[in-house]
Amino acid sequence: MGLGGSLRRQLPILFIALALCVGAGAAGGAENGPIKLQVVGGLAGVTQFTRLEKPFWEKEIATRSGGRVTATIKSFDAGGLRGQEMLQLIRMGVVPFGTVLLSVASADDPELSAVDLPVLNPDMATLRRTLGLFREHLGTVLRNRYGIELLAVYAYPAQVLYCDQPFAGLDDLAGRKVRTSSVAQFELMNALGAVPVVVPFAEITKALRDGVVDCAITGTLSGYEIGLPAVTTHVHAMALSWGLSFFGANLAAWNALPPDVQEIIRTGVADLEQRIWRQAEADTERGLACNTGKLACAGTPQPPMALVPTSAADEARRSHLLAEVVLPRWIERCGENCVKAWNTYFAPALGIQAKAK
């Protein structure tokens, strides 16, 4: 799916110029000459970007390469780009190295969201196993369909439910307006009788404050960092999803780099990925502790939120929703490719078969 002319005219000229410079410089420059990369990272203002991605590209990559490779990085939501455009911008080479939220990219290609379907991964251990089952296939899809070299898969802290009124579990959401960020989350809330509302991450707090939504699905720590304890009272312990993203390179830009530089980048990014996953796991717990007042955290102190534990009823509901709602509706959007992918990579481990509609 291409981008229209009007969208291309709106793209920041900086990204287009740098994309051309990176490609031309790598292809025509000396094998041992300096290389400067322009990178588009994840969401601005959260731990993954400020403490891990930004220092890696602005400092660590130069150290790893002995000064041969340097980079600048902008978050996609602070760089004039929309998350919905990132997959196509990397495919086109406008962004040579970029980060794509899988849930957002699923609007173009539902198969990309297979590893992070809502209620598929209730904890980090399950998420790691799920990604391990699918990672090689994800790389093949990105390379063959979009001309993108998969370099890393990043995880944000668990995406959980915040509400401005008490609730005891998933079945209490009926009738409430809930912020969602993907088609699959939208369908999940519909199945629970809630009213799903698509709200960008940067607008969640305002939407809750203004009564546009009653609840929101977002990260445990990022929710705290954007001030949700000031506008909500209860937070659920169950991970509904994880906000996975992939970091990849336009294949032409990647192939233009010397092999030793490719190896420096690939090895460094693999190490960065492991740090991001460890941070996501720690931040999941830290976010819940910050929200509920069990830990003194940065920011303006707010009244402690009430933690809604995952009940046996919630766990049973989760299993039913996955098998009877989330998976079938994903298959409806995706078709035979996803039936084959699910039954090849997931069904043997999970014991749930996908059926074509």
C-alpha positions in Angstrom: 0.0 0.0 0.0 1.7 3.2 -1.2 1.5 6.7 0.2 -0.4 9.4 -1.7 1.3 12.5 -3.2 -0.3 14.8 -0.7 1.2 12.8 2.2 4.7 12.8 0.6 4.5 16.6 0.2 3.9 16.9 4.0 6.9 14.8 5.0 9.7 16.7 6.6 12.3 17.6 4.0 15.0 16.7 6.5 14.1 13.0 6.4 14.0 12.8 2.6 17.4 14.5 2.3 19.0 12.4 4.9 17.6 9.2 3.4 19.2 10.1 0.1 22.5 11.1 1.7 22.7 7.8 3.7 22.0 5.7 0.6 24.4 7.6 -1.7 27.1 7.9 0.9 27.1 4.2 1.8 27.0 3.1 -1.8 29.6 5.4 -3.2 31.8 6.2 -0.2 35.1 4.7 0.8 34.9 1.3 2.5 36.5 2.8 5.6 35.0 6.3 5.5 32.7 7.8 8.1 29.0 6.9 8.0 26.3 9.0 9.6 22.9 7.4 10.1 19.5 9.1 10.6 17.4 7.0 12.9 13.7 7.3 13.8 13.1 5.8 17.2 10.1 4.9 19.3 7.7 7.0 21.4 9.2 10.3 22.8 9.3 10.9 26.5 9.2 7.3 27.8 12.1 5.3 29.3 12.8 3.2 26.2 13.6 6.2 24.1 15.2 8.6 26.7 17.4 6.1 28.6 18.1 3.4 26.0 17.5 4.2 22.3 18.8 7.8 22.4 22.1 7.2 24.2 22.7 4.1 22.1 22.5 6.0 18.8 24.0 9.3 19.9 27.0 7.9 21.8 27.3 4.1 22.0 27.3 3.3 18.3 30.3 5.6 17.8 32.2 3.9 20.5 31.4 0.4 19.2 32.6 1.4 15.7 35.6 3.4 16.8 34.1 6.6 15.5 33.3 5.2 12.1 29.6 5.2 12.5 27.6 8.1 14.1 23.9 8.7 14.2 21.2 11.1 15.1 17.8 9.9 16.4 14.3 11.4 16.6 11.3 9.8 18.0 8.6 9.3 15.3 5.9 11.1 17.3 8.2 14.2 17.9 9.7 14.2 14.4 6.7 15.2 12.3 5.8 11.7 11.4 2.8 9.6 12.2 3.0 6.0 13.5 0.6 4.9 10.8 3.0 6.0 8.1 6.2 4.4 9.4 6.0 1.0 7.7 5.5 2.6 4.3 8.1 5.3 4.9 10.8 2.7 5.6 9.6 0.7 2.6 10.0 3.7 0.4 13.4 4.6 1.8 12.3 8.0 3.1 13.2 6.7 6.5 16.2 4.5 6.1 16.3 3.2 9.7 13.1 3.3 11.7 10.8 1.9 14.4 7.3 0.7 13.8 4.6 -0.2 16.3 3.3 -3.6 15.2 -0.3 -2.8 16.4 -0.3 0.3 14.2 1.3 -1.4 11.2 -1.4 -4.1 11.4 -3.8 -1.7 9.7 -1.7 -2.2 6.6 -0.9 -5.9 7.2 -2.7 -7.7 10.0 -0.2 -10.6 10.0 2.4 -8.2 11.5 0.5 -8.1 14.8 0.3 -11.9 15.3 2.9 -11.9 18.1 1.1 -9.2 20.2 -2.6 -9.9 19.8 -4.6 -8.7 22.8 -4.8 -11.2 25.7 -2.3 -13.5 24.0 0.6 -12.8 26.4 -0.5 -12.3 30.0 3.1 -12.1 31.2 6.6 -11.4 30.0 7.7 -15.0 30.0 4.8 -15.9 27.7 5.6 -12.9 25.4 9.2 -14.0 25.1 8.1 -17.5 24.1 5.5 -16.2 21.6 8.1 -13.9 19.9 10.6 -16.8 19.7 8.0 -18.9 17.8 7.3 -16.1 15.2 10.4 -14.0 14.9 12.0 -15.7 11.9 8.7 -15.6 10.0 8.3 -11.9 10.9 11.7 -11.2 9.4 10.7 -13.0 6.2 7.5 -11.1 5.9 9.2 -7.7 6.3 11.9 -8.6 3.8 9.8 -10.1 1.1 6.7 -7.8 1.3 8.2 -4.5 2.3 11.9 -4.6 1.5 12.8 -4.1 5.2 15.6 -5.8 7.1 14.5 -6.7 10.6 17.1 -5.8 13.1 15.3 -5.9 16.5 11.9 -6.3 18.2 11.3 -4.0 21.2 8.8 -4.3 24.0 7.2 -1.6 26.0 5.9 -2.3 29.5 2.7 -4.2 29.7 -0.4 -2.4 28.4 -3.1 -2.4 31.1 -6.4 -0.9 31.8 -6.9 2.4 33.7 -10.4 3.6 34.6 -11.7 6.7 36.3 -14.3 4.7 38.3 -14.0 1.4 40.3 -14.2 -1.9 38.5 -13.5 -5.5 39.7 -12.5 -7.1 36.4 -13.0 -7.3 32.6 -16.7 -7.9 32.8 -17.3 -4.6 34.5 -16.3 -2.7 31.4 -19.6 -3.0 29.7 -20.9 0.5 28.7 -17.7 2.3 29.4 -15.8 4.3 26.8 -12.3 2.8 26.5 -9.3 4.3 24.8 -7.8 1.8 22.3 -4.8 2.0 20.0 -5.3 -0.9 17.5 -8.0 -2.7 15.6 -7.6 -5.8 17.7 -7.9 -3.8 21.0 -11.0 -2.1 19.5 -12.6 -5.6 18.8 -11.6 -6.8 22.2 -13.4 -3.9 24.0 -16.4 -4.4 21.7 -16.6 -8.1 22.8 -16.7 -7.0 26.4 -19.6 -4.6 25.8 -17.4 -1.5 26.1 -17.4 1.4 23.7 -13.9 1.6 22.1 -12.5 5.0 21.1 -9.3 5.4 19.2 -7.1 8.0 20.9 -3.4 8.8 20.1 -1.0 8.2 23.0 -0.2 11.9 23.4 -3.9 12.7 23.9 -4.8 10.0 26.5 -4.6 12.2 29.6 -6.7 15.0 28.0 -9.3 12.5 26.7 -9.7 11.1 30.2 -9.8 14.6 31.8 -12.4 15.8 29.3 -14.6 12.8 29.6 -14.0 11.6 26.0 -13.2 8.2 27.5 -13.8 6.6 30.9 -10.9 4.2 30.7 -7.7 3.8 28.7 -5.4 0.9 27.7 -1.7 1.9 27.9 1.6 1.0 29.5 2.0 0.6 33.2 4.9 3.0 33.4 4.1 5.3 30.5 0.7 5.7 31.9 2.2 7.0 35.1 4.7 9.2 33.3 1.9 11.0 31.3 -0.1 11.6 34.5 -2.9 9.1 34.5 -3.0 8.8 38.3 -4.3 12.4 38.3 -7.3 11.4 36.1 -8.0 7.8 36.9 -8.5 5.8 40.1 -8.1 2.1 39.3 -5.6 0.1 37.3 -5.8 -3.6 36.3 -2.9 -5.9 36.8 -3.5 -8.1 33.7 -1.4 -7.4 30.6 -3.8 -7.0 27.7 -0.9 -6.5 25.2 2.7 -5.2 25.2 3.0 -2.6 22.5 5.7 -4.4 20.6 7.6 -2.6 17.9 10.2 -3.6 15.4 13.3 -1.7 14.4 14.3 -2.2 10.8 16.2 -0.8 7.8 15.2 -0.1 4.3 16.8 -3.0 2.5 18.5 -0.8 -0.2 20.0 1.5 2.5 21.0 -1.6 4.5 22.7 -3.3 1.6 24.6 -0.1 0.7 26.5 -0.4 4.0 29.8 -2.2 4.1 29.4 -5.7 5.7 31.5 -4.9 8.7 29.4 -1.9 9.5 26.3 -4.0 9.1 27.7 -6.4 11.7 28.5 -3.5 14.1 25.0 -2.2 13.8 23.3 -5.7 14.0 25.4 -6.7 17.1 24.8 -3.4 18.8 21.1 -3.4 18.2 20.8 -7.0 19.4 22.4 -5.9 22.6 20.1 -2.8 22.8 17.1 -5.1 22.3 18.0 -7.2 25.3 18.4 -4.1 27.5 15.0 -2.8 26.3 13.3 -6.1 27.2 14.9 -6.2 30.6 13.8 -2.6 31.1 10.3 -3.3 29.9 9.9 -6.1 32.4 11.3 -4.0 35.3 9.2 -1.0 34.2 6.0 -3.1 34.1 6.4 -3.8 37.9 7.7 -0.3 38.6 4.8 1.3 36.8 2.2 -0.6 38.8 4.1 0.3 42.0 4.3 4.0 41.0 0.6 4.1 40.1 -0.5 2.5 43.4 1.8 4.5 45.7 4.0 1.6 46.7 7.0 3.3 45.3 8.0 7.0 45.5 8.5 8.0 41.8 9.3 11.1 40.0 6.6 13.6 39.2 3.9 15.4 41.1 2.6 13.1 43.9 -1.0 11.9 43.3 -3.5 9.9 45.4 -2.5 6.2 45.1 -4.5 4.3 42.6 -6.3 1.0 43.5 -4.8 -2.1 41.9 -7.4 -4.5 40.5 -5.9 -8.0 40.7 -6.3 -10.6 37.9 -9.0 -12.9 39.2 -9.8 -16.5 38.2 -12.8 -15.1 36.4 -10.5 -12.7 34.4 -8.1 -15.5 33.5 -11.0 -17.7 32.3 -12.4 -14.7 30.3 -9.0 -14.1 28.8 -8.7 -17.6 27.5 -12.3 -17.5 26.0 -11.7 -14.1 24.4 -8.5 -15.3 22.7 -10.0 -18.4 21.2 -13.5 -17.1 20.4 -13.0 -13.4 19.7 -9.5 -12.2 19.1 -8.2 -15.0 17.0 -11.2 -15.5 14.7 -11.6 -11.7 14.1 -7.9 -11.4 13.3 -8.3 -14.2 10.8 -11.3 -12.4 9.2 -9.1 -9.4 8.6 -6.0 -11.3 7.5 -7.2 -14.4 5.6 -5.4 -17.5 4.6 -1.9 -16.2 5.2 -2.7 -15.8 8.9 -4.4 -19.1 9.2 -1.3 -20.8 7.8 1.1 -18.6 9.9 -0.9 -19.3 13.2 -1.2 -23.0 12.6 2.4 -23.3 11.6 4.1 -21.2 14.4 1.6 -20.9 17.3 -0.9 -23.8 17.3 1.5 -26.6 18.2 2.6 -24.7 21.3 -0.8 -23.1 22.3 -3.1 -25.9 21.3 -5.5 -23.4 19.5 -6.2 -24.0 15.8 -7.1 -21.2 13.5 -9.8 -21.8 11.0 -10.5 -19.9 7.8 -13.8 -18.1 7.5 
